[in-house]
Amino acid sequence: MGMKLYVGNLSFEASETDLQELFAQAGQVESARIITDMYTGKSRGFGFVEMANRDDGQKAIDQFNGKDLKGRAIVVNEAKPQERRPGGGGGGRRSSGA
């Protein structure tokens, strides 16, 4: 089974290809994704890399945590499962009070 890694403190110039190429040095990369702002499309400064197996994932953590990528020392650790967020995100109608 693979291992999903969180990669933080990314330079806004870093691309998914940069992540793919860097992490491929530690083993087989299943996917590399940088999270972007929904409205601007700009990087939010973090992303996720999925390694093919846990050994490659641990090797990537050991090898790249604190490593410089595009002028920033990146943070690499195992991604935590996404927490369930409460619903209700806007979209409601406003009353005009009339």
DOTI-989789 format. One record per residue: residue number from 1; residue in one letter; y, x, z of N, C-alpha, C in turn. Coordinates in pm, whole numbers. Each point is the difference from the previous one (the first is absolute). Layout:
N
{pos:NUM, code:A, n.py:Y, n.px:X, n.pz:Z, ca.py:Y, ca.px:X, ca.pz:Z, c.py:Y, c.px:X, c.pz:Z}
...
This chain:
98
{pos:1, code:M, n.py:-118, n.px:83, n.pz:0, ca.py:118, ca.px:-83, ca.pz:0, c.py:125, c.px:88, c.pz:0}
{pos:2, code:G, n.py:104, n.px:-47, n.pz:-65, ca.py:123, ca.px:76, ca.pz:-14, c.py:86, c.px:-3, c.pz:126}
{pos:3, code:M, n.py:114, n.px:65, n.pz:-12, ca.py:94, ca.px:7, ca.pz:111, c.py:140, c.px:-20, c.pz:-54}
{pos:4, code:K, n.py:75, n.px:-92, n.pz:63, ca.py:137, ca.px:-28, ca.pz:-41, c.py:94, c.px:80, c.pz:88}
{pos:5, code:L, n.py:93, n.px:71, n.pz:-63, ca.py:95, ca.px:84, ca.pz:71, c.py:141, c.px:-54, c.pz:-14}
{pos:6, code:Y, n.py:74, n.px:9, n.pz:110, ca.py:143, ca.px:-30, ca.pz:-1, c.py:72, c.px:132, c.pz:-28}
{pos:7, code:V, n.py:97, n.px:-3, n.pz:-90, ca.py:80, ca.px:118, ca.pz:-31, c.py:146, c.px:-38, c.pz:22}
{pos:8, code:G, n.py:62, n.px:61, n.pz:100, ca.py:138, ca.px:-34, ca.pz:34, c.py:96, c.px:115, c.pz:-21}
{pos:9, code:N, n.py:127, n.px:-29, n.pz:18, ca.py:110, ca.px:95, ca.pz:-16, c.py:7, c.px:54, c.pz:-143}
{pos:10, code:L, n.py:-32, n.px:-86, n.pz:-97, ca.py:3, ca.px:42, ca.pz:-139, c.py:143, c.px:9, c.pz:-52}
{pos:11, code:S, n.py:23, n.px:98, n.pz:-82, ca.py:127, ca.px:11, ca.pz:-71, c.py:10, c.px:-118, c.pz:-95}
{pos:12, code:F, n.py:122, n.px:-48, n.pz:-22, ca.py:17, ca.px:-113, ca.pz:-93, c.py:-27, c.px:42, c.pz:-143}
{pos:13, code:E, n.py:-8, n.px:131, n.pz:-26, ca.py:-32, ca.px:49, ca.pz:-134, c.py:-151, c.px:12, c.pz:-23}
{pos:14, code:A, n.py:-80, n.px:-11, n.pz:105, ca.py:-146, ca.px:13, ca.pz:-13, c.py:-56, c.px:-119, c.pz:-78}
{pos:15, code:S, n.py:-98, n.px:29, n.pz:-84, ca.py:-63, ca.px:-106, ca.pz:-81, c.py:-146, c.px:-16, c.pz:40}
{pos:16, code:E, n.py:-59, n.px:-108, n.pz:-48, ca.py:-143, ca.px:-23, ca.pz:25, c.py:-83, c.px:111, c.pz:-64}
{pos:17, code:T, n.py:46, n.px:50, n.pz:-113, ca.py:-69, ca.px:112, ca.pz:-67, c.py:5, c.px:124, c.pz:89}
{pos:18, code:D, n.py:114, n.px:25, n.pz:64, ca.py:9, ca.px:115, ca.pz:93, c.py:-103, c.px:-13, c.pz:111}
{pos:19, code:L, n.py:-13, n.px:-119, n.pz:57, ca.py:-99, ca.px:-22, ca.pz:106, c.py:-141, c.px:21, c.pz:-53}
{pos:20, code:Q, n.py:-28, n.px:-58, n.pz:-116, ca.py:-133, ca.px:11, ca.pz:-61, c.py:-38, c.px:147, c.pz:-19}
{pos:21, code:E, n.py:93, n.px:78, n.pz:-56, ca.py:-28, ca.px:142, ca.pz:-28, c.py:-16, c.px:81, c.pz:128}
{pos:22, code:L, n.py:84, n.px:-27, n.pz:100, ca.py:-9, ca.px:74, ca.pz:126, c.py:-131, c.px:-28, c.pz:70}
{pos:23, code:F, n.py:-33, n.px:-128, n.pz:18, ca.py:-118, ca.px:-36, ca.pz:77, c.py:-130, c.px:30, c.pz:-74}
{pos:24, code:A, n.py:6, n.px:12, n.pz:-131, ca.py:-119, ca.px:38, ca.pz:-77, c.py:-48, c.px:140, c.pz:37}
{pos:25, code:Q, n.py:89, n.px:81, n.pz:58, ca.py:-39, ca.px:134, ca.pz:45, c.py:-97, c.px:-7, c.pz:118}
{pos:26, code:A, n.py:-3, n.px:-114, n.pz:70, ca.py:-88, ca.px:-16, ca.pz:116, c.py:-129, c.px:-74, c.pz:-35}
{pos:27, code:G, n.py:-3, n.px:-67, n.pz:-115, ca.py:-119, ca.px:-75, ca.pz:-39, c.py:35, c.px:-111, c.pz:-98}
{pos:28, code:Q, n.py:-95, n.px:-90, n.pz:-20, ca.py:17, ca.px:-107, ca.pz:-98, c.py:94, c.px:-108, c.pz:53}
{pos:29, code:V, n.py:106, n.px:-27, n.pz:-76, ca.py:98, ca.px:-102, ca.pz:35, c.py:-35, c.px:-129, c.pz:-73}
{pos:30, code:E, n.py:-15, n.px:-108, n.pz:76, ca.py:-26, ca.px:-131, ca.pz:-59, c.py:129, c.px:-65, c.pz:-49}
{pos:31, code:S, n.py:107, n.px:11, n.pz:80, ca.py:129, ca.px:-57, ca.pz:-38, c.py:110, c.px:66, c.pz:80}
{pos:32, code:A, n.py:121, n.px:-5, n.pz:-56, ca.py:119, ca.px:50, ca.pz:68, c.py:112, c.px:-98, c.pz:-30}
{pos:33, code:R, n.py:66, n.px:-49, n.pz:106, ca.py:103, ca.px:-101, ca.pz:-19, c.py:119, c.px:27, c.pz:91}
{pos:34, code:I, n.py:118, n.px:-3, n.pz:-56, ca.py:123, ca.px:11, ca.pz:78, c.py:56, c.px:-140, c.pz:14}
{pos:35, code:I, n.py:37, n.px:-36, n.pz:122, ca.py:54, ca.px:-133, ca.pz:28, c.py:147, c.px:-2, c.pz:-39}
{pos:36, code:T, n.py:37, n.px:-105, n.pz:-74, ca.py:138, ca.px:-11, ca.pz:-47, c.py:66, c.px:-126, c.pz:55}
{pos:37, code:D, n.py:132, n.px:3, n.pz:6, ca.py:77, ca.px:-115, ca.pz:44, c.py:-14, c.px:-112, c.pz:-102}
{pos:38, code:M, n.py:-23, n.px:-120, n.pz:47, ca.py:-23, ca.px:-114, ca.pz:-88, c.py:122, c.px:-30, c.pz:-87}
{pos:39, code:Y, n.py:119, n.px:22, n.pz:51, ca.py:121, ca.px:-38, ca.pz:-73, c.py:56, c.px:112, c.pz:-87}
{pos:40, code:T, n.py:-4, n.px:124, n.pz:50, ca.py:60, ca.px:111, ca.pz:-75, c.py:-101, c.px:78, c.pz:-83}
{pos:41, code:G, n.py:-128, n.px:-7, n.pz:37, ca.py:-103, ca.px:77, ca.pz:-69, c.py:-3, c.px:146, c.pz:41}
{pos:42, code:K, n.py:84, n.px:39, n.pz:96, ca.py:5, ca.px:140, ca.pz:45, c.py:-104, c.px:24, c.pz:108}
{pos:43, code:S, n.py:-44, n.px:125, n.pz:8, ca.py:-98, ca.px:40, ca.pz:100, c.py:49, c.px:-30, c.pz:140}
{pos:44, code:R, n.py:-93, n.px:-42, n.pz:86, ca.py:33, ca.px:-22, ca.pz:141, c.py:-35, c.px:123, c.pz:84}
{pos:45, code:G, n.py:-45, n.px:107, n.pz:-66, ca.py:-25, ca.px:126, ca.pz:70, c.py:-139, c.px:16, c.pz:58}
{pos:46, code:F, n.py:-91, n.px:-91, n.pz:-36, ca.py:-138, ca.px:15, ca.pz:45, c.py:-95, c.px:-59, c.pz:-103}
{pos:47, code:G, n.py:-126, n.px:34, n.pz:15, ca.py:-100, ca.px:-52, ca.pz:-92, c.py:-140, c.px:13, c.pz:58}
{pos:48, code:F, n.py:-98, n.px:-27, n.pz:-84, ca.py:-139, ca.px:5, ca.pz:41, c.py:-83, c.px:70, c.pz:-107}
{pos:49, code:V, n.py:-96, n.px:79, n.pz:46, ca.py:-94, ca.px:67, ca.pz:-90, c.py:-139, c.px:-37, c.pz:47}
{pos:50, code:E, n.py:-84, n.px:-42, n.pz:-92, ca.py:-139, ca.px:-30, ca.pz:34, c.py:-88, c.px:112, c.pz:-53}
{pos:51, code:M, n.py:-70, n.px:64, n.pz:94, ca.py:-92, ca.px:108, ca.pz:-36, c.py:-140, c.px:-60, c.pz:-16}
{pos:52, code:A, n.py:-81, n.px:63, n.pz:-82, ca.py:-133, ca.px:-53, ca.pz:-32, c.py:-92, c.px:-6, c.pz:121}
{pos:53, code:N, n.py:15, n.px:94, n.pz:94, ca.py:-86, ca.px:-1, ca.pz:118, c.py:75, c.px:54, c.pz:121}
{pos:54, code:R, n.py:-58, n.px:-21, n.pz:117, ca.py:67, ca.px:39, ca.pz:126, c.py:18, c.px:151, c.pz:11}
{pos:55, code:D, n.py:-96, n.px:77, n.pz:-49, ca.py:11, ca.px:146, ca.pz:7, c.py:123, c.px:48, c.pz:-77}
{pos:56, code:D, n.py:18, n.px:-52, n.pz:-122, ca.py:117, ca.px:38, ca.pz:-80, c.py:129, c.px:-49, c.pz:67}
{pos:57, code:G, n.py:-6, n.px:-117, n.pz:62, ca.py:116, ca.px:-53, ca.pz:70, c.py:41, c.px:89, c.pz:116}
{pos:58, code:Q, n.py:-97, n.px:41, n.pz:80, ca.py:31, ca.px:88, ca.pz:114, c.py:50, c.px:135, c.pz:-49}
{pos:59, code:K, n.py:-58, n.px:50, n.pz:-107, ca.py:44, ca.px:127, ca.pz:-58, c.py:146, c.px:-12, c.pz:-45}
{pos:60, code:A, n.py:37, n.px:-112, n.pz:-61, ca.py:137, ca.px:-22, ca.pz:-46, c.py:97, c.px:-5, c.pz:119}
{pos:61, code:I, n.py:-40, n.px:-66, n.pz:109, ca.py:85, ca.px:-6, ca.pz:118, c.py:25, c.px:142, c.pz:52}
{pos:62, code:D, n.py:-109, n.px:75, n.pz:16, ca.py:11, ca.px:137, ca.pz:52, c.py:84, c.px:89, c.pz:-91}
{pos:63, code:Q, n.py:-15, n.px:-19, n.pz:-129, ca.py:64, ca.px:88, ca.pz:-98, c.py:147, c.px:-37, c.pz:-26}
{pos:64, code:F, n.py:35, n.px:-130, n.pz:2, ca.py:132, ca.px:-41, ca.pz:-48, c.py:96, c.px:-54, c.pz:106}
{pos:65, code:N, n.py:-47, n.px:-31, n.pz:121, ca.py:91, ca.px:-49, ca.pz:103, c.py:100, c.px:112, c.pz:33}
{pos:66, code:G, n.py:128, n.px:-27, n.pz:-19, ca.py:104, ca.px:99, ca.pz:23, c.py:34, c.px:86, c.pz:-121}
{pos:67, code:K, n.py:-74, n.px:-19, n.pz:-109, ca.py:24, ca.px:79, ca.pz:-122, c.py:127, c.px:-49, c.pz:-71}
{pos:68, code:D, n.py:70, n.px:94, n.pz:-61, ca.py:122, ca.px:-33, ca.pz:-74, c.py:-35, c.px:-60, c.pz:-135}
{pos:69, code:L, n.py:59, n.px:-115, n.pz:-29, ca.py:-13, ca.px:-64, ca.pz:-132, c.py:139, c.px:-44, c.pz:-42}
{pos:70, code:K, n.py:52, n.px:62, n.pz:-102, ca.py:134, ca.px:-33, ca.pz:-53, c.py:108, c.px:13, c.pz:108}
{pos:71, code:G, n.py:-12, n.px:104, n.pz:84, ca.py:103, ca.px:27, ca.pz:99, c.py:-14, c.px:-72, c.pz:133}
{pos:72, code:R, n.py:-107, n.px:-75, n.pz:20, ca.py:-21, ca.px:-72, ca.pz:127, c.py:-139, c.px:32, c.pz:54}
{pos:73, code:A, n.py:-9, n.px:18, n.pz:131, ca.py:-130, ca.px:22, ca.pz:66, c.py:-66, c.px:-137, c.pz:16}
{pos:74, code:I, n.py:-107, n.px:-23, n.pz:-74, ca.py:-64, ca.px:-132, ca.pz:2, c.py:-88, c.px:-16, c.pz:124}
{pos:75, code:V, n.py:-19, n.px:-125, n.pz:38, ca.py:-88, ca.px:-38, ca.pz:111, c.py:-122, c.px:-65, c.pz:-62}
{pos:76, code:V, n.py:-118, n.px:49, n.pz:36, ca.py:-124, ca.px:-56, ca.pz:-55, c.py:-94, c.px:-31, c.pz:116}
{pos:77, code:N, n.py:-44, n.px:-125, n.pz:7, ca.py:-102, ca.px:-38, ca.pz:97, c.py:-78, c.px:-120, c.pz:-52}
{pos:78, code:E, n.py:-106, n.px:-34, n.pz:72, ca.py:-81, ca.px:-113, ca.pz:-43, c.py:81, c.px:-128, c.pz:14}
{pos:79, code:A, n.py:-2, n.px:-83, n.pz:-104, ca.py:74, ca.px:-125, ca.pz:3, c.py:-64, c.px:-95, c.pz:98}
{pos:80, code:K, n.py:83, n.px:-70, n.pz:75, ca.py:-48, ca.px:-102, ca.pz:93, c.py:-13, c.px:-131, c.pz:-77}
{pos:81, code:P, n.py:-92, n.px:-86, n.pz:41, ca.py:-10, ca.px:-130, ca.pz:-68, c.py:131, c.px:-76, c.pz:12}
{pos:82, code:Q, n.py:35, n.px:-69, n.pz:-106, ca.py:125, ca.px:-75, ca.pz:-2, c.py:-7, c.px:-113, c.pz:102}
{pos:83, code:E, n.py:103, n.px:-8, n.pz:83, ca.py:3, ca.px:-107, ca.pz:100, c.py:40, c.px:-130, c.pz:-64}
{pos:84, code:R, n.py:-57, n.px:-106, n.pz:52, ca.py:34, ca.px:-134, ca.pz:-48, c.py:140, c.px:-34, c.pz:48}
{pos:85, code:R, n.py:85, n.px:-40, n.pz:-92, ca.py:136, ca.px:-36, ca.pz:35, c.py:13, c.px:-151, c.pz:9}
{pos:86, code:P, n.py:83, n.px:-46, n.pz:94, ca.py:20, ca.px:-144, ca.pz:8, c.py:68, c.px:-52, c.pz:-126}
{pos:87, code:G, n.py:-35, n.px:-119, n.pz:-40, ca.py:57, ca.px:-59, ca.pz:-120, c.py:141, c.px:-52, c.pz:23}
{pos:88, code:G, n.py:47, n.px:-80, n.pz:-93, ca.py:129, ca.px:-65, ca.pz:16, c.py:115, c.px:74, c.pz:-62}
{pos:89, code:G, n.py:-23, n.px:90, n.pz:-90, ca.py:107, ca.px:82, ca.pz:-56, c.py:99, c.px:-75, c.pz:-87}
{pos:90, code:G, n.py:99, n.px:-62, n.pz:59, ca.py:111, ca.px:-59, ca.pz:-75, c.py:-43, c.px:-109, c.pz:-95}
{pos:91, code:G, n.py:78, n.px:-18, n.pz:-103, ca.py:-32, ca.px:-98, ca.pz:-102, c.py:34, c.px:-141, c.pz:39}
{pos:92, code:G, n.py:49, n.px:-19, n.pz:122, ca.py:33, ca.px:-134, ca.pz:45, c.py:130, c.px:-52, c.pz:-62}
{pos:93, code:R, n.py:18, n.px:-129, n.pz:8, ca.py:122, ca.px:-60, ca.pz:-54, c.py:103, c.px:-9, c.pz:111}
{pos:94, code:R, n.py:124, n.px:17, n.pz:-37, ca.py:108, ca.px:-13, ca.pz:98, c.py:63, c.px:-137, c.pz:-12}
{pos:95, code:S, n.py:35, n.px:-51, n.pz:113, ca.py:68, ca.px:-128, ca.pz:2, c.py:148, c.px:23, c.pz:-14}
{pos:96, code:S, n.py:67, n.px:-83, n.pz:-76, ca.py:144, ca.px:15, ca.pz:-16, c.py:75, c.px:-61, c.pz:116}
{pos:97, code:G, n.py:-70, n.px:-67, n.pz:89, ca.py:61, ca.px:-63, ca.pz:116, c.py:73, c.px:-131, c.pz:-31}
{pos:98, code:A, n.py:-13, n.px:-46, n.pz:-121, ca.py:70, ca.px:-122, ca.pz:-38, c.py:-88, c.px:-121, c.pz:14}
